[in-house]
Structures are given as structure tokens and as C-alpha cells.
Amino acid sequence: MGPLIDLLATIVTVLGLLAALGYGGYLFMVSSVAAKRPGAAHVARDARKRVPAAAGLAAVALVAMLLTGGGPPLEVIGLLVGGGAGLMSLHRLQRERRRLADPAVP
């Protein structure tokens, strides 16, 4: 049972970390492209304001990955924290994409 929990926790935390890094990368990409386009400075500013939250989610996912190296109780905590960080990153990424596609959506 121990190796199974370890494998599951590792997979979930790696996916959570990838989602958090993807969200941060998307924000950097949007910021970079918007900075080069005339009239899109407000989009670049808005994307840069969201980067600290993306970095925080990536840090939480990294800490969760470190937790999976402990015993089964720490692995379960790491699984929950890493999965939560990944889900939150995906939600924020989808919301950001939807907001940029339709500026009327808050």
C-alpha cells in the first residue's frame, strides 16, 4: 500500500506543478505579446499583476512535491496540497483565457 500511495502522490504533485508552471508561463507569454502590441499595455499590466499568484501556486506545488518524499501521512498531505494547487492553477488559467477572449467577462 505504501508504494502505491507514493506513486499516486508523486504523479498528482508533478501534474499540479506542471499546471502551476503552465499558468505562469501563459501569463508571461501574454505579457510579452501584449507589451509588443500598440494599445495593449493594459493587458500586459494586468498579466504582470497576476504573476505573483502564479509563482505562489508553483511554490505550493513544489512544497507538496517535497512532502511526497516522507512517510504515508506526508504523502497524503502532499497529494492533497499538490492536487489543490494544480486544480486552482487550471481554474485560474481557464478564467484568464476566457477573460482575454471576451473582455466583458470579469
N, C-alpha and C positions, 0 to 999 in steps of 0.2 A: 504494500500500500504506500510506503514511503517514496519509492522511486516514481510511482505513478503521479503522486501529488507534486513531486519535484518537477517532473516533465511538464505537467499541466501548468503549474505556476510559472515556469520558465517561458513556455510558449505564450501564455497570456501577457506576461510582462514585456516580452520582446515586441509583441504586437502593439501593446499600449505605447511603448517607447517609439516605435515606428510611426504610429498615428500622431503622437505629440510632435515628433520631428517633422512630419509631413505638414502639419498645421503651421509650424513656424516657418518652414520652407516656402509654403504658399504665401504667407504674409510678406516674407522678404521678396518673393517674386513680384507680387502685386505692387509693393512699394517701389521696387526698381523700375518696373514698367511704367507706373504712374508718374514717377519723377521725370521720365524722359518725354512724356506727352504734355503738350501745352494744355492748360486748363484742367489738369488732373492732380494738381498739387494737394487738394483737399483729400483725395483718395490715398495718396502716399502718406499724408499726415495721419489719417485715420488708421492705416495699416501699421504704421510705426507705433501708434499708441497701444495697439493690441499685442505687440511683440513681447513685452514683459510677461503677459499672461501665458503666452505660448511657451516661453522659457521656463516659467514656473511649472507648467504641466509636464514639460520634458524632465525637469529636475525631480518632480514627484515620481515619474515613471522610472527614472534612473535609481532613485532610492528604493523603489519597490523591487527593482531587479536585484539590488544588493541584498534585500531582505530574503530573497528566494534561496540564498546560499546557506541559511540557517536550518534549524530543525523544522519539523512539520508545522508547529504553530506559527513560526515566522513565515514559512512558505505560504500558508493560507492568508496571512495578513498581506504579504507581498502580492499574492494573486488578486485579492480584493482591491488593493490600492492601485496596482498596475492596470487592472481591468477598468477601474473607475476613471483613471487618468486617460486611458485610451478612449473610452466612451465619451468622456467630456470633450476631448480633443476633436473627435469625429463630429460631435454635435456642433461645436463652435466652428469647425471648418465648413460644414454644410450651411450653417446660418450665415457665415461670411460670404460664401459663394452665392447664396440666394439673395443676400442684400446687395451684392455688387451687380447681379443680373437684373434686379428690379430695385432701383434706388428708393421707391416709395415704401418698401418694406422696412420696418425699423430693425 
